[in-house]
């Protein structure tokens, strides 16, 4: 099995390499002054630009969200890059030896991330826990919807009302790979890991500002792994406090402060939820890269690209707009302190960014209903000692980064990132965005802000070590070596996390199961898997009704994996997405009415109301309702049956 999966991964790598080549002439032209000429960002540029083209057109109601639509969009990008080559001549393709060395490392890191995460997922590939039902359900709906917005799989007749562009982009990547959705889910996770490792290397290498090849490589590699797979300093505290790792539970690093969440990318790759914050990771790294380029160029095109990426963030993980808006604000204030004449220029920059953000996100925003309830003051704050456990390492790295770049050309981005990290840690102790979780009021706020703080800490960790190992940089020995020891200790300590978390979550890698994310359905829920396959092969555009389930259970698997919308799915998720429980309660009651009522006219009206063409009766339904099976069977015919589970096709 593992050999056939290696062939799949090899095919995916070759496809992704072609996607890389498609847009490299463009990224090389855009970032010619950067050490790697933007090489690791080319894969994202191809997939993201093609996705945006389809997204914008399909949201006008045109049926372009298909394999053919993606092919046409990609062909347009090929023509654009071919035109650039012809316009600039073959000399434009020349690359220096130093740049080639950097590119080779970045390509190697992409392969490490792709292969490593794909193989790891093969030990527990199931799309069956945490947020995976939601994430896969969205991806499936985007794969099946020729026009946009796509219909919600858990509220039939309503469009998806969530920050789901990342899921749409994931569906486009799966189309490129030519795999099934269930296999593609795990391949996209691996693709994101490879992208993020190579991108983080690029940023840390640049921030290090070193001319020494080896020092730059060390900094880039440390930055890549510190950003993407390392933990926070909770694991160091536990190791020292308990004199070892006996009894260490990796998830405690994300739930250490009471009633809050403070995750980081390394944890995301362990649990493998393809949620917005993870799908947006390559986007925010690209934004940071363009931001660094803009600081030296002040180029209008960089501002346009930052605006477009802000629009993507708005549709994927809206909190990231606030975070990187804060980053730009801090940079702007520092620039004004240096020279007050920068104010007018910065106001124009803000206008360009906001304009292109609005244009990019407009089709999504028109159909989106806000689920935010405003900003509130914090009533319960974190104990200082717990904040110290989590963030001492990050604060120390930020301080050392500032001290090693006092007056250099990179002092502005270093100071900006360091100050932003501090602010992202402080803000959840002051205010929070109100949502539907009264017992965890600031959990989501802390989660989304400190997640980005962890990314910035990882980037600075690599940059600092790159600087410190650069012998040409004039640093006193009594400062250089203690600083190397401190940052090295933090990096090595946080790298303990993946060595514990991955084996723990994946059963110590004892049994390889393959990349198929729905294989578990065939063994654990074979009857419902049969229904899923029947609906896939016979879907006629009608909706279905199945038992309404609680969030984070295996209820509503049929609507998720078949892609056929049900009247009402996971309760709490839809409560959050719809901004209230009223519609959820109504639909839940009407689903019960369909299953239990003996009033055929009322049932018939409800089936017409929700355009229901399929009714499922199985173990989940019998556990929830007193089903009028005789009456339901008269509404149509049994078209599939497996043991006690059957599917009725409504006449």
N, C-alpha and C positions, 0 to 999 in steps of 0.2 A: 504493500500500500504506500509506504513512504517513497518508494521509487517512482510510482506514478505521480505522486504529489510533487516530487522534485522536477518532473517533466513539466507539470503545470506551472510551477514557480519559475522554471527556466523560460517557458513561453511568455509568462507575464513580464519577466525581466527584459526579454527582447522587445516586446511591445512597448514597454515603458522607455526603453532606450531609443526607439524610433520616435516616440513622443518627445523625448529630450532633444533629438536632432531637429525636429520640426521647427522649434522656436529658438534654438540657440543663436542663429544669426540675429534675431531680434534682441534677445537679452544681451548678446555681445555688443551690439550697437548701443543699447541703452546704458550699459554699465561698463563701458570700455576702460574707465579709470579705476575700476575695482580690481583687486589682485586676481580674482578668478573670473572676471568678466560676467558675473551673474550666472555661471554655468549650472549650479544645482537648482536654480529656480525655473529652468526651462520646462521641466516636466509639469510643474504647476501652471506655468503660463499657458501651455497648450491645452491642458484639461480644463483649466478655469475659464479661459477665453471662449473655448468651444461651448462649455456649459452655459456661460452668460449669454452667448448669442442665442442658443436654443431657449433659454429661460425667458429672455425678453420677448422673443417672437411668439412662443407658445402661450405666454400670458395674455397675448392679444386674441387668443382663441384659435390660432392656426395649428393644425396637427403636425407639428415638426419634431415633437419629442419622441424620436424613434432612432433605430440604428442608422437609417438612411439620413435623417436629419443631422446626426452626429458626424456621419461621413462627409456630408456637404460642408458643414462648419469647419471640420478639420482640413478639408481640401482648400477652403478659403485661406486658412492660416498657412498652409504650405505655399500657396501662391504669393502671399504677402512676404514670407521669408525668402522665397526664390527671387522676388522682385528686389529685395534688399541686397541680395548677393549680386545680382546683375547691375544694380545701381552703383554699388560701392566697389565692384570688381573683385577678382579672386584674392587680391592682396588683403582684403578685409577679413579673410579667413585665417590669416597667419596668427599664430599664438606663440608667445615666448616660452622658453624652456621652464622658467619659474612658474608660469601660469599652468603649464601642462602638469607639472608636479603636483600643484594644488588640486587640479581637476581630477587627477588619478586618485588621490586620497578621497575626494568627495564622491566619486563614482563608487569607490570601494565601500564607503560608509553607507551609501544607498543600498548596495547589494547586501551588506551586513544586516541592515534594518529589515529589508524585504525578506531575505531568507530566514533570518533569526526569528522574527515574529511569526512568520507563516508556519515554520516548523513547530514553534512553541504552541501556537494555536491548534496544531494538529493533535496535541495531547488532550485538549478539552475544547473541541470546536463548537459545541452546542450553542445555539442562539436561544437560550432558555432561562435566563436569570437577570436580575437587576433591571436595567433599562433596555435590554436587547430586543424584547418584543416590540417596544415602541420604535426603536431605531430601525429594525428590520421591516416593520410594517410600513413606515414612511418610505423607505427605499423601494419596497415592493410596489407601493402605489405609484411612485414616480416612474418605475419601469413599465407600468401598465397603462399610464395616462398619456395619450398622444397630445392632449392640450392641457394647459394649466390655468388656474390652480388645480392640483389633484384633489380628489375626494378623500376625506378622512376615512380610514378603515374602521374607525370605532364610533362614528356618528354618520350613518348613511345619509346622503343628500347634502352634507355640509363639507366645505373644503377644509383642508388642513389649516389650522390656525395656530401655527407655531413657527419658531425660528428654524426652518427646515431646509434652507438652501444647501447646507452641508450634506444633507441626505440626498438632495438632488444631484449635487456634484459627485457623491459616492455612486449614485446610480449610473452616471455617465462614465465613470471610471470602470464600473463593472461591464458596461457595454463595450468599452475598449478591450477589456480582457477577454471577452467572449465566453465567460463562464456563467454557470447558473447563479442565481441571486444568493443562494445559501452558501456556496463556495466563495462567491465574490465578496460577501461580507467580510470574511476573514482575510481575503487578499487585499481589500482596501485598507484594513488595519495595518497590514504589513507594508503596504505602499506608503501610508502616512508616516510610519516609523522610519522608512528609508529616506523619504523626503526630509523629514525633520532632522535626522542625524546629519545629513549633508548640508542642510541650510544652517543649522546651529554651528557647525564647523566653520562655515564661511564667515558668519558674523563674528564669532569669537576670534578667528584668525585676523580679521580686519581690525577689530577693536584692540587687539594686542599691539598693533602698530609696529611690529618688529620686522627688521630687515633680515634677521637671521632665520634661515629656512627651518632649522631644527626647532628653535624656540617657537616659531609660528605654528609648526605642526603640533607640538606638544600642547600649546594653548588651544588650538582648534579642536584637537581630539578630546581634551578635557572638557571644553565647552560643549561639544556634541553630546557626550555621555552624561555630563552634569545636567544638561537641559532636558534630555529625552528620557533617560531611564533611572537616574539617581533618585534617592528619597530626600526627605528633609532631615534636620538634625535631631529629630525625635529618636531615630534609631541609635545615634551616638549616645544620647542621654540614657536610653534604656541599657545599652551595652555597659556603660560606665556604672550606672546605678545598680544594675543587677549582676555585674561582673560576668557578663556573658549574654547570650541570646536565648537561653532556656526559657520557654514559655512566651517568647515574643510573637505577637500577632500583628502582622504587617498593616492591617486595616486600622489599627489604633493610631497610626501616624496621620490619618485623615479625619479622625473623630476624637482627638485628644481633649480638646476644649469642649465643655459640656454644651449640648444642643447646637453645635456648629459643624461645618464641613470645611476642611482645608486640604483639598486634594492637590495633586501635581501630576504632570504627564507620566512619570514612571508608574504611578498607581493606575492611571487610565489604561496603559498598555497591559497591565496585569489583568484587570477585570474585563477589558475588551468591550466596554460599552462604546458604540460608535455615536456618541453624543456630540452636541454642537461644540463644546469646548475642545474636544479632541479633533474633530473635523476642521476646526478653525486654526489648529496649531500651525500648519504650513502657511496659512494666510497671514497670521500675526508675525511669523518669522520673516516672511517676505516684506511685510510692512516695515519692520525694524530695519531691514536691509535697505529699502528705498529711503527711509528716513535718514539713515546714515549717509547715503549718497546725496540726498538733498541738502544736508548740512554743509557740504562742501561745494555743491553746484548751484543751489538756489534756483534750480531749473523748473520751469512751468510744467514740463512733462512729468516730473517727479510728483508734483502737487496733484496733477490729474490722476496719476496712478494711485496715490494715497487716497484720494477721494473715492475712486472705484473700489479699492480694497475696504474702505470704511463702509461702503454700501454692501459689500459681501459680508462683512462682519455684522452689520445691522440685521441681515437676513439669516445669519448662521448662529451667532452668539452675541446678542446685542450688548451685553455687558462689555465686550471688548472695545466697542466704540467709546464708551466712557473711559476705559483704562488707557487706551492709546490717544484719546483726546487729552487726558491728563498728561501723558508723556509729551505731547506737542505743546501743551500749555506751559509745562515746566521749562522746556527748551526755549520757548518764546520769551518767558520772563528772564531767563539767564541771558539771552541775546539782547534784550532791551537794557538790562543792567550794564552790559558791556558797551552798548551803543544805542542811545535812545532813538536814533534815526531809523532803527530797524522796525519801529512800531508800524509805520504805514505799510511797509513791505509785508509784515506778518499778517496784518489785517486783510490784505489782498490774498495772501496764501490761504487764510482761513476761509475766505469767500469761495475760492476755487475748489477747495476740498469739500466744503459743504454742498456746493452745486453738484459736483459729480457723485457725491454720496447719494444725494436726493434722486438724481437721474437713474442711478444704478438700482436703487431699492424701490423706486416708484411702483412698478408693476406688482411687487409683493405687498407694498404698503397699502395699496388701494383696497385689497381684499382682506387685509389683516385687521383684526380687532384687538386692541391693546389688552394685555392681561395683567398689567401693573396697577397697583393700588396706591402709588405715591411713596414718598420718602418719609421716614419716621426717625425720631431720636431713639438711640439705644437705651434700654432700661437695665440691661444686664451686661456687664463687661467681663472680659477674660482676665483671670488672675495673671499678674505680671510674670510669675515664675513659669506658667504654661506658655505664654508668649515667648519667653526666653528659651524654653526647650525647643520650640519650633523654629525660631527665627534668629537665634544668636549667630549661627553660621552665616546666614545671608547678610545680616547687618555687618558682621566682621569683614566679609568679602567686599561689601560695598565701601566700607571705610578704607580698606587697604587699596581698593581700586582708585579711589579719589586721591589718596596720598601718593600713589605711584604715577599719577598723571596730573600734576598740579598746573602746569602751564603749557603742556604739549598741545598739538593740534587736535588730539582726541579728548581733551579735557571736557569740552562741552557735552558730547554724547555720554561720556563716563559719568559726569556729574548728573546729567539728566536721568540716566538709568538708576543711579544710586538713590537719588532723591525720590524717584517714582516708586522704587521698592519700599522705602520707608513710608511713603504716603499710603500705599496699598495695604500695608500692615495696620496703619493707624485708623484709616477711614472706617472699617467695620466695628471699631470700638466707639465710634461717635454716631453714625447714622446707618440705616439699613433700608432696603426697598421692601415694602410690605407685600406679602403674598398670602396664600391660603393656609399656611402652616403656623398656627398660633403658638405651638410649643417649641418651634424652632424659628423664631422670627428673623434672626439675622444669619441663618445658616447659608442661604443662597448667596447673600451679599458677600460674606466672607469667602465662600467657595470661589466665586467668579473673580474676585479681586486678588486673592492670594495665589490662585492658580497662575495668573499672569506674573505675579511677583516671583514665583518659583522659576518661571521661564527666564526672567531677567537675571535672577541670581545665577542660574546655570550659565548664561552667556557671559556674565562678568567673571565667574570663576575661571573659565578658560582664558579670557582676556588677561586677567591678572597674572596667571601663571606664565602666559606667553611673555608678558613684560618682564617678569622677575627672572626668567631664564635667558633673557636677552643680555648678553655680556656687554653689548655696546651701550646699553642704557646705564647712565651714571647713577648708580645707587650704592650707598655705603654698605659694607659687608654686614655691619651690625644690624642693618635694617633688612637687607635682601634675604638673608638666610632664615631669620625668624619668620619673615613674611611667607617665604616658600613653605616653611614647616607648617605654619598656621593654615594656609589655604590648602596645602596638600593633605593635611590631617582632616579638614572639613570634607574635601572631595572624596578621599578614600573612605571616610566614615559613612558618608551618605551613599556610597556605592555598595555598602553592605545590604541596603534595602532590596535591590533586585535579586541578590544572591539568596535571600530568604523568601521574598514574596513570590517569585515565579515558581520555585519548586513547591511551595506550600499550596498555591492555587492550582497548580497543574499536576498534583499527585506525585511529586518527585519524578515526573517524566517516566513513569513505569510502563504505561500502555499507550501506544500511538494509535489514534483513532481516525486520522485523516482530516481533510479540510472541509468536509461537508457539514455545514452548520445545522442541517435539519435531520441528520442521521438519527439523533436521539428520539425523534418523533416516531420513527419506524419501530423502535423497540419499546418505548414507554407509552405511546399513545397510538398504536397501530390502526385502531378503528377510525380515529379522527384524521390520521394521515391518509387513509383511503378516501375520506371525504374531501380532503384538501386536493388530492390528485384529480379526483373526479371534477371538482369545480374548476381547476386549472384547465382541464381539457374541454370543458363544456360551458365555460362562462359566457353568458349571453347579455351582459350589461345590467342584469337585474341585481338587486341587493339581497341580503340574507338576514336571517335572525338566528342567533345562538344565545346561550345563557349569558347574562350580564355578569362579569366577574370583577373581583377586587384587583387593584393594581398589584404588580409583582407576584402574580400567581400564573398558572398555566391555562387559566380561562382565556377564551377568545383567541386561541391558537389558530383556529380555522380562518378567521378573518385576516389575521396577520400573515399567515403563510400562503394562503390562496390568493390574497389581494382583493377578495370580494368584500365590500363594506358590510358591516352588520349594523343593526339599529342602534345599539349602544354597547360599547366595550368598557375597558378599564375605567372604573368610576372616578377615582381621584385625579387621574391624568386629564380626563375630559373636564372635570371640575376646574382644574387649573387653566386649561386651554380656553374654556368658554367664559371664564371670569365669573362663574357662579354655578350653583348646583341645580338651578331650576330646570334647565333643559335635560340634565342627566337624570334627575328624579322623574320627569315626565316620560322620557324614553324608557327608563327602566320599568315603570309601571305599565307602559304600553307593550313592552316585550312580554311581561308577565301575562297581560291580558290575552295576547295571541296564543300563548301556550296553555292557559288555564280556562279561558272563557268558553262557554257553550253557546254563546250568542254568535251564530255564524255571520250575521250581517255586520256586527261590530268588528269581528276578526277580519272580514273581507275588506272593510273600510280602512283598517289599520295597514293591511298588506298593500293596498293601493296607495295610501298616504306615503309609505316609505319605499314604494316600488320594489316590494319583496317578491323574489321569484324562487327563493330557496329557504327551506326550513330544516334545521338540524335537530334531531332528537337522539340523545346519547346520555352517557353517564353524567356529564356536567349539568345537562338540562333537567334530568330526573332528580339530581341532588338539590336543585333550586326551586322546581315548580311541581305542582300537582297537574300533570299534563293530560289534556284531553286528546289522547292519541287517536281515538276513533274519529273524532271530528276533524283533526288536522289531516289525516290520511285522505279524507274525502275531498280536500281542497286541491289535490293533485295526484301524483303517482310517486311511489318509491322508485327512485332511479339508482340508488346505491344502498347496499346494506352490508355490514360486517358485524357479526354477532348481534349485540343489542343496540348498535348504533346504525341509524339510517338517515338518508337524505331525501326529503320530499321536494319534487319540482312542482311549484304551484302552476295550475293551469292558467 
